[in-house]
């Protein structure tokens, strides 16, 4: 899928909810696609200096409400976003060094959630599971070459 096709999917999602596809929303969608492994609102804003920060935040909120991006929180509380792929329920791993976000689905996790829902009083209406990791790229960047280990 090309960036134009993916951006079209993002834009189609908000169009389907009855929102207009403005030039600014198109620019935000393209900027998100260029940062497909996770991004902050500040990163998108810096990619689009001609677009006001508040406008970027509103566009991100719109895409989030449309279900095409996910909002996550790093351990320090900083928000991070990722494009939702596949459209099915999923969870995330977030690199604490570079902010890369990956999606995963796991039947074991879902079985644990189903089991917990029988033990928690009330009706479970949702859940969110995020794992904070150091991604392979960051691990390899800090790994010492074998010649330096002795």
N, CA and C atoms as a LAMMPS dump frame, in Angstrom:
ITEM: TIMESTEP
0
ITEM: NUMBER OF ATOMS
450
ITEM: BOX BOUNDS ff ff ff
-5.0000000000000000e+02 5.0000000000000000e+02
-5.0000000000000000e+02 5.0000000000000000e+02
-5.0000000000000000e+02 5.0000000000000000e+02
ITEM: ATOMS id mol type element x y z
1 1 1 N 0.851 -1.175 0
2 1 2 C 0 0 0
3 1 3 C 0.897 1.24 0
4 2 1 N 0.62 2.167 -0.877
5 2 2 C 1.412 3.389 -0.939
6 2 3 C 0.908 4.397 0.092
7 3 1 N 1.704 5.439 0.307
8 3 2 C 1.298 6.486 1.251
9 3 3 C -0.019 7.109 0.808
10 4 1 N -0.169 7.361 -0.503
11 4 2 C -1.413 7.961 -0.978
12 4 3 C -2.611 7.056 -0.716
13 5 1 N -2.435 5.72 -0.897
14 5 2 C -3.536 4.795 -0.644
15 5 3 C -3.88 4.763 0.842
16 6 1 N -2.866 4.705 1.691
17 6 2 C -3.108 4.661 3.129
18 6 3 C -3.748 5.952 3.604
19 7 1 N -3.249 7.097 3.127
20 7 2 C -3.841 8.374 3.509
21 7 3 C -5.281 8.436 3.055
22 8 1 N -5.549 7.869 1.887
23 8 2 C -6.913 7.826 1.39
24 8 3 C -7.796 7.032 2.342
25 9 1 N -7.281 5.937 2.895
26 9 2 C -8.033 5.139 3.854
27 9 3 C -8.32 5.943 5.113
28 10 1 N -7.317 6.668 5.618
29 10 2 C -7.522 7.518 6.793
30 10 3 C -8.595 8.562 6.508
31 11 1 N -8.5 9.188 5.359
32 11 2 C -9.452 10.238 5.001
33 11 3 C -10.844 9.671 4.74
34 12 1 N -10.915 8.494 4.127
35 12 2 C -12.219 7.857 3.9
36 12 3 C -12.924 7.578 5.222
37 13 1 N -12.147 7.226 6.239
38 13 2 C -12.743 6.925 7.545
39 13 3 C -13.424 8.141 8.153
40 14 1 N -12.793 9.307 8.056
41 14 2 C -13.458 10.488 8.622
42 14 3 C -14.591 10.956 7.715
43 15 1 N -14.439 10.77 6.412
44 15 2 C -15.517 11.115 5.476
45 15 3 C -16.75 10.259 5.772
46 16 1 N -16.53 8.968 6.057
47 16 2 C -17.639 8.058 6.363
48 16 3 C -18.397 8.472 7.618
49 17 1 N -17.727 9.193 8.519
50 17 2 C -18.382 9.679 9.733
51 17 3 C -19.069 11.024 9.52
52 18 1 N -19.019 11.516 8.292
53 18 2 C -19.705 12.763 7.973
54 18 3 C -18.846 14.009 8.073
55 19 1 N -17.534 13.855 8.261
56 19 2 C -16.646 15.015 8.338
57 19 3 C -16.084 15.346 6.962
58 20 1 N -15.823 16.622 6.756
59 20 2 C -15.219 17.063 5.498
60 20 3 C -13.737 16.725 5.486
61 21 1 N -13.23 16.419 4.306
62 21 2 C -11.789 16.215 4.143
63 21 3 C -11.225 17.552 3.663
64 22 1 N -10.642 18.276 4.605
65 22 2 C -10.066 19.577 4.289
66 22 3 C -8.606 19.406 3.88
67 23 1 N -8.037 20.444 3.349
68 23 2 C -6.631 20.417 2.985
69 23 3 C -5.746 20.152 4.185
70 24 1 N -6.097 20.738 5.306
71 24 2 C -5.312 20.532 6.523
72 24 3 C -5.406 19.091 6.998
73 25 1 N -6.571 18.515 6.99
74 25 2 C -6.727 17.119 7.41
75 25 3 C -5.954 16.191 6.474
76 26 1 N -5.934 16.53 5.194
77 26 2 C -5.158 15.755 4.226
78 26 3 C -3.663 15.849 4.556
79 27 1 N -3.192 17.045 4.896
80 27 2 C -1.781 17.224 5.262
81 27 3 C -1.426 16.439 6.522
82 28 1 N -2.306 16.463 7.509
83 28 2 C -2.058 15.719 8.75
84 28 3 C -2.017 14.222 8.448
85 29 1 N -2.932 13.737 7.616
86 29 2 C -2.941 12.312 7.262
87 29 3 C -1.631 11.918 6.583
88 30 1 N -1.151 12.735 5.672
89 30 2 C 0.119 12.438 4.997
90 30 3 C 1.287 12.453 5.976
91 31 1 N 1.29 13.41 6.885
92 31 2 C 2.365 13.488 7.888
93 31 3 C 2.333 12.265 8.8
94 32 1 N 1.142 11.793 9.162
95 32 2 C 1.041 10.592 9.995
96 32 3 C 1.591 9.383 9.251
97 33 1 N 1.276 9.277 7.978
98 33 2 C 1.758 8.15 7.187
99 33 3 C 3.28 8.132 7.089
100 34 1 N 3.882 9.281 7.019
101 34 2 C 5.349 9.347 6.946
102 34 3 C 5.997 8.891 8.246
103 35 1 N 5.249 8.927 9.331
104 35 2 C 5.749 8.51 10.651
105 35 3 C 4.96 7.293 11.112
106 36 1 N 4.934 6.293 10.294
107 36 2 C 4.034 5.156 10.509
108 36 3 C 4.349 4.32 11.745
109 37 1 N 5.513 4.47 12.361
110 37 2 C 5.846 3.638 13.513
111 37 3 C 5.602 4.347 14.838
112 38 1 N 4.735 5.315 14.854
113 38 2 C 4.408 6.043 16.067
114 38 3 C 4.889 7.474 15.979
115 39 1 N 4.125 8.376 16.588
116 39 2 C 4.437 9.795 16.499
117 39 3 C 3.751 10.546 17.619
118 40 1 N 4.277 11.703 17.894
119 40 2 C 3.639 12.595 18.869
120 40 3 C 2.95 13.715 18.096
121 41 1 N 2.069 14.409 18.767
122 41 2 C 1.418 15.563 18.139
123 41 3 C 2.46 16.622 17.799
124 42 1 N 3.47 16.755 18.655
125 42 2 C 4.524 17.749 18.414
126 42 3 C 5.313 17.418 17.152
127 43 1 N 5.554 16.119 16.911
128 43 2 C 6.271 15.722 15.697
129 43 3 C 5.461 16.058 14.45
130 44 1 N 4.172 15.777 14.502
131 44 2 C 3.312 16.109 13.355
132 44 3 C 3.272 17.618 13.165
133 45 1 N 3.155 18.346 14.252
134 45 2 C 3.127 19.808 14.183
135 45 3 C 4.423 20.359 13.592
136 46 1 N 5.56 19.781 13.981
137 46 2 C 6.836 20.275 13.429
138 46 3 C 6.982 19.909 11.956
139 47 1 N 6.331 18.829 11.523
140 47 2 C 6.341 18.468 10.1
141 47 3 C 5.483 19.427 9.271
142 48 1 N 4.562 20.111 9.933
143 48 2 C 3.605 20.983 9.245
144 48 3 C 3.648 22.382 9.842
145 49 1 N 4.746 23.114 9.645
146 49 2 C 4.854 24.434 10.279
147 49 3 C 3.784 25.425 9.819
148 50 1 N 3.177 25.178 8.674
149 50 2 C 2.144 26.066 8.155
150 50 3 C 0.78 25.82 8.8
151 51 1 N 0.692 24.761 9.625
152 51 2 C -0.567 24.41 10.281
153 51 3 C -0.423 24.687 11.777
154 52 1 N -1.377 25.354 12.347
155 52 2 C -1.336 25.675 13.772
156 52 3 C -1.377 24.426 14.643
157 53 1 N -0.717 24.498 15.798
158 53 2 C -0.675 23.354 16.717
159 53 3 C -2.067 22.912 17.138
160 54 1 N -2.92 23.857 17.462
161 54 2 C -4.279 23.508 17.897
162 54 3 C -5.021 22.759 16.788
163 55 1 N -4.796 23.156 15.549
164 55 2 C -5.431 22.489 14.408
165 55 3 C -4.925 21.058 14.285
166 56 1 N -3.636 20.854 14.494
167 56 2 C -3.065 19.501 14.454
168 56 3 C -3.706 18.65 15.549
169 57 1 N -3.789 19.186 16.76
170 57 2 C -4.397 18.436 17.863
171 57 3 C -5.857 18.085 17.562
172 58 1 N -6.599 19.023 17
173 58 2 C -8.006 18.745 16.664
174 58 3 C -8.102 17.655 15.597
175 59 1 N -7.231 17.706 14.607
176 59 2 C -7.241 16.692 13.546
177 59 3 C -6.896 15.316 14.122
178 60 1 N -5.893 15.255 15
179 60 2 C -5.535 13.977 15.618
180 60 3 C -6.703 13.417 16.425
181 61 1 N -7.391 14.284 17.148
182 61 2 C -8.555 13.853 17.93
183 61 3 C -9.646 13.299 17.009
184 62 1 N -9.853 13.952 15.874
185 62 2 C -10.848 13.498 14.903
186 62 3 C -10.484 12.116 14.366
187 63 1 N -9.21 11.924 13.986
188 63 2 C -8.767 10.623 13.489
189 63 3 C -8.865 9.56 14.59
190 64 1 N -8.589 9.95 15.819
191 64 2 C -8.707 9.021 16.944
192 64 3 C -10.171 8.618 17.134
193 65 1 N -11.078 9.581 17.105
194 65 2 C -12.512 9.287 17.252
195 65 3 C -13.027 8.411 16.112
196 66 1 N -12.402 8.545 14.947
197 66 2 C -12.793 7.72 13.801
198 66 3 C -12.238 6.303 13.92
199 67 1 N -11.348 6.09 14.883
200 67 2 C -10.796 4.761 15.106
201 67 3 C -9.653 4.386 14.186
202 68 1 N -9.069 5.365 13.505
203 68 2 C -7.979 5.048 12.579
204 68 3 C -6.604 5.302 13.17
205 69 1 N -6.552 5.986 14.325
206 69 2 C -5.301 6.077 15.07
207 69 3 C -5.587 5.75 16.521
208 70 1 N -4.568 5.268 17.202
209 70 2 C -4.664 4.938 18.624
210 70 3 C -3.816 5.931 19.397
211 71 1 N -4.297 6.322 20.558
212 71 2 C -3.537 7.196 21.445
213 71 3 C -3.018 6.351 22.6
214 72 1 N -1.709 6.431 22.831
215 72 2 C -1.054 5.672 23.881
216 72 3 C -0.359 6.645 24.805
217 73 1 N 0.042 6.165 25.955
218 73 2 C 0.809 7.002 26.878
219 73 3 C 2.11 6.289 27.207
220 74 1 N 3.225 6.987 27.055
221 74 2 C 4.518 6.458 27.449
222 74 3 C 4.573 6.393 28.971
223 75 1 N 5.526 5.66 29.544
224 75 2 C 5.596 5.575 31.008
225 75 3 C 5.678 6.943 31.695
226 76 1 N 6.26 7.933 31.017
227 76 2 C 6.343 9.274 31.617
228 76 3 C 5.063 10.079 31.408
229 77 1 N 4.047 9.463 30.793
230 77 2 C 2.768 10.122 30.591
231 77 3 C 2.632 10.849 29.269
232 78 1 N 3.727 10.969 28.512
233 78 2 C 3.677 11.669 27.229
234 78 3 C 2.817 10.886 26.239
235 79 1 N 1.881 11.569 25.564
236 79 2 C 1.028 10.867 24.6
237 79 3 C 1.785 10.515 23.325
238 80 1 N 1.459 9.388 22.764
239 80 2 C 2.04 8.908 21.519
240 80 3 C 0.897 8.34 20.704
241 81 1 N 0.95 8.47 19.408
242 81 2 C -0.103 7.996 18.525
243 81 3 C 0.46 6.969 17.557
244 82 1 N -0.407 6.105 17.068
245 82 2 C -0.037 5.133 16.042
246 82 3 C -1.237 4.901 15.148
247 83 1 N -0.972 4.653 13.889
248 83 2 C -2.049 4.342 12.956
249 83 3 C -2.528 2.93 13.247
250 84 1 N -3.826 2.767 13.396
251 84 2 C -4.417 1.454 13.661
252 84 3 C -4.483 0.684 12.355
253 85 1 N -3.912 -0.494 12.358
254 85 2 C -3.936 -1.319 11.152
255 85 3 C -4.813 -2.524 11.384
256 86 1 N -5.417 -3.011 10.355
257 86 2 C -6.21 -4.228 10.464
258 86 3 C -7.626 -4.041 10.949
259 87 1 N -7.901 -2.963 11.674
260 87 2 C -9.255 -2.684 12.105
261 87 3 C -9.792 -3.588 13.205
262 88 1 N -9.006 -4.577 13.637
263 88 2 C -9.476 -5.473 14.695
264 88 3 C -8.894 -5.039 16.027
265 89 1 N -9.458 -5.602 17.086
266 89 2 C -8.967 -5.323 18.426
267 89 3 C -7.499 -5.734 18.512
268 90 1 N -6.691 -4.915 19.155
269 90 2 C -5.261 -5.188 19.258
270 90 3 C -4.678 -4.494 20.485
271 91 1 N -3.438 -4.802 20.755
272 91 2 C -2.695 -4.183 21.846
273 91 3 C -1.411 -3.617 21.264
274 92 1 N -0.628 -2.951 22.1
275 92 2 C 0.57 -2.28 21.596
276 92 3 C 1.799 -2.584 22.427
277 93 1 N 2.945 -2.505 21.756
278 93 2 C 4.218 -2.407 22.465
279 93 3 C 4.812 -1.074 22.029
280 94 1 N 5.424 -0.376 22.984
281 94 2 C 5.969 0.954 22.734
282 94 3 C 7.429 0.964 23.182
283 95 1 N 8.324 1.358 22.284
284 95 2 C 9.735 1.454 22.653
285 95 3 C 9.93 2.697 23.527
286 96 1 N 10.53 2.493 24.691
287 96 2 C 10.724 3.603 25.625
288 96 3 C 11.88 4.509 25.202
289 97 1 N 12.668 4.081 24.236
290 97 2 C 13.781 4.916 23.775
291 97 3 C 13.416 5.753 22.557
292 98 1 N 12.887 5.109 21.521
293 98 2 C 12.631 5.847 20.276
294 98 3 C 11.151 6.117 20.041
295 99 1 N 10.259 5.475 20.804
296 99 2 C 8.83 5.72 20.657
297 99 3 C 8.146 4.892 19.59
298 100 1 N 8.857 3.948 18.967
299 100 2 C 8.243 3.096 17.953
300 100 3 C 7.088 2.317 18.571
301 101 1 N 5.969 2.31 17.88
302 101 2 C 4.776 1.617 18.349
303 101 3 C 4.487 0.462 17.399
304 102 1 N 4.258 -0.718 17.959
305 102 2 C 3.848 -1.857 17.141
306 102 3 C 2.573 -2.435 17.73
307 103 1 N 1.756 -2.997 16.862
308 103 2 C 0.512 -3.64 17.276
309 103 3 C 0.741 -5.136 17.379
310 104 1 N 0 -5.769 18.276
311 104 2 C 0.017 -7.224 18.308
312 104 3 C -1.35 -7.728 18.758
313 105 1 N -1.629 -8.941 18.367
314 105 2 C -2.833 -9.642 18.793
315 105 3 C -2.358 -10.961 19.374
316 106 1 N -2.954 -11.367 20.488
317 106 2 C -2.529 -12.615 21.102
318 106 3 C -3.717 -13.254 21.794
319 107 1 N -3.974 -14.494 21.449
320 107 2 C -5.136 -15.182 22.016
321 107 3 C -4.971 -15.43 23.518
322 108 1 N -3.74 -15.629 23.984
323 108 2 C -3.511 -15.837 25.418
324 108 3 C -3.917 -14.605 26.219
325 109 1 N -3.549 -13.426 25.726
326 109 2 C -3.92 -12.182 26.399
327 109 3 C -5.442 -12.062 26.448
328 110 1 N -6.094 -12.372 25.36
329 110 2 C -7.553 -12.257 25.318
330 110 3 C -8.214 -13.255 26.268
331 111 1 N -7.638 -14.452 26.406
332 111 2 C -8.192 -15.425 27.372
333 111 3 C -8.049 -14.897 28.797
334 112 1 N -6.916 -14.287 29.11
335 112 2 C -6.714 -13.712 30.445
336 112 3 C -7.752 -12.62 30.699
337 113 1 N -7.988 -11.771 29.71
338 113 2 C -8.972 -10.689 29.862
339 113 3 C -10.367 -11.277 30.084
340 114 1 N -10.733 -12.306 29.327
341 114 2 C -12.047 -12.941 29.515
342 114 3 C -12.169 -13.533 30.919
343 115 1 N -11.103 -14.169 31.398
344 115 2 C -11.118 -14.738 32.747
345 115 3 C -11.279 -13.635 33.784
346 116 1 N -10.543 -12.549 33.625
347 116 2 C -10.638 -11.435 34.572
348 116 3 C -12.025 -10.813 34.562
349 117 1 N -12.661 -10.782 33.405
350 117 2 C -13.978 -10.148 33.33
351 117 3 C -15.002 -10.887 34.177
352 118 1 N -14.791 -12.169 34.438
353 118 2 C -15.716 -12.917 35.306
354 118 3 C -15.421 -12.657 36.78
355 119 1 N -14.201 -12.194 37.077
356 119 2 C -13.814 -11.96 38.471
357 119 3 C -13.95 -10.503 38.904
358 120 1 N -14.12 -9.617 37.965
359 120 2 C -14.25 -8.188 38.27
360 120 3 C -15.732 -7.866 38.376
361 121 1 N -16.108 -7.214 39.466
362 121 2 C -17.515 -6.84 39.63
363 121 3 C -17.895 -5.789 38.609
364 122 1 N -19.11 -5.872 38.121
365 122 2 C -19.582 -4.923 37.127
366 122 3 C -19.365 -5.457 35.725
367 123 1 N -19.7 -4.628 34.761
368 123 2 C -19.579 -5.011 33.359
369 123 3 C -18.313 -4.397 32.763
370 124 1 N -17.408 -5.24 32.28
371 124 2 C -16.198 -4.741 31.63
372 124 3 C -16.592 -4.193 30.258
373 125 1 N -16.287 -2.946 30.024
374 125 2 C -16.666 -2.314 28.754
375 125 3 C -15.471 -2.096 27.83
376 126 1 N -14.289 -2.414 28.299
377 126 2 C -13.109 -2.29 27.458
378 126 3 C -11.855 -2.514 28.271
379 127 1 N -10.748 -2.575 27.582
380 127 2 C -9.454 -2.702 28.232
381 127 3 C -8.376 -2.227 27.266
382 128 1 N -7.213 -1.982 27.824
383 128 2 C -6.081 -1.549 27.028
384 128 3 C -4.824 -2.167 27.639
385 129 1 N -4.054 -2.818 26.809
386 129 2 C -2.809 -3.416 27.288
387 129 3 C -1.669 -2.871 26.442
388 130 1 N -0.684 -2.31 27.117
389 130 2 C 0.494 -1.774 26.433
390 130 3 C 1.732 -2.322 27.126
391 131 1 N 2.658 -2.798 26.331
392 131 2 C 3.933 -3.259 26.861
393 131 3 C 4.996 -2.248 26.479
394 132 1 N 5.804 -1.873 27.434
395 132 2 C 6.887 -0.926 27.196
396 132 3 C 8.167 -1.73 27.035
397 133 1 N 8.836 -1.539 25.912
398 133 2 C 9.985 -2.351 25.537
399 133 3 C 11.131 -1.462 25.059
400 134 1 N 12.267 -2.081 24.862
401 134 2 C 13.337 -1.467 24.086
402 134 3 C 13.349 -2.249 22.78
403 135 1 N 13.071 -1.573 21.671
404 135 2 C 12.899 -2.252 20.382
405 135 3 C 14.24 -2.824 19.889
406 136 1 N 14.196 -3.755 18.945
407 136 2 C 15.421 -4.355 18.421
408 136 3 C 16.415 -3.326 17.857
409 137 1 N 15.918 -2.293 17.198
410 137 2 C 16.828 -1.277 16.642
411 137 3 C 17.572 -0.545 17.756
412 138 1 N 16.876 -0.2 18.826
413 138 2 C 17.528 0.489 19.944
414 138 3 C 18.465 -0.448 20.691
415 139 1 N 18.08 -1.721 20.811
416 139 2 C 18.964 -2.688 21.454
417 139 3 C 20.259 -2.855 20.675
418 140 1 N 20.151 -2.928 19.358
419 140 2 C 21.362 -3.114 18.556
420 140 3 C 22.216 -1.851 18.541
421 141 1 N 21.602 -0.696 18.726
422 141 2 C 22.358 0.559 18.744
423 141 3 C 23.207 0.679 20
424 142 1 N 22.778 0.043 21.094
425 142 2 C 23.54 0.133 22.343
426 142 3 C 24.41 -1.085 22.594
427 143 1 N 24.226 -2.125 21.791
428 143 2 C 25.028 -3.335 21.973
429 143 3 C 26.475 -3.062 21.572
430 144 1 N 27.377 -3.501 22.389
431 144 2 C 28.801 -3.323 22.095
432 144 3 C 29.266 -4.391 21.114
433 145 1 N 30.12 -4.03 20.178
434 145 2 C 30.701 -5.046 19.311
435 145 3 C 31.514 -6.032 20.154
436 146 1 N 31.56 -7.291 19.741
437 146 2 C 32.268 -8.325 20.513
438 146 3 C 33.718 -7.973 20.751
439 147 1 N 34.344 -7.249 19.86
440 147 2 C 35.742 -6.877 20.018
441 147 3 C 35.949 -5.936 21.213
442 148 1 N 34.873 -5.262 21.677
443 148 2 C 34.981 -4.322 22.791
444 148 3 C 34.565 -4.934 24.122
445 149 1 N 34.084 -6.183 24.12
446 149 2 C 33.56 -6.783 25.335
447 149 3 C 34.685 -7.225 26.27
448 150 1 N 35.815 -7.64 25.832
449 150 2 C 36.896 -8.114 26.729
450 150 3 C 37.654 -6.982 27.206
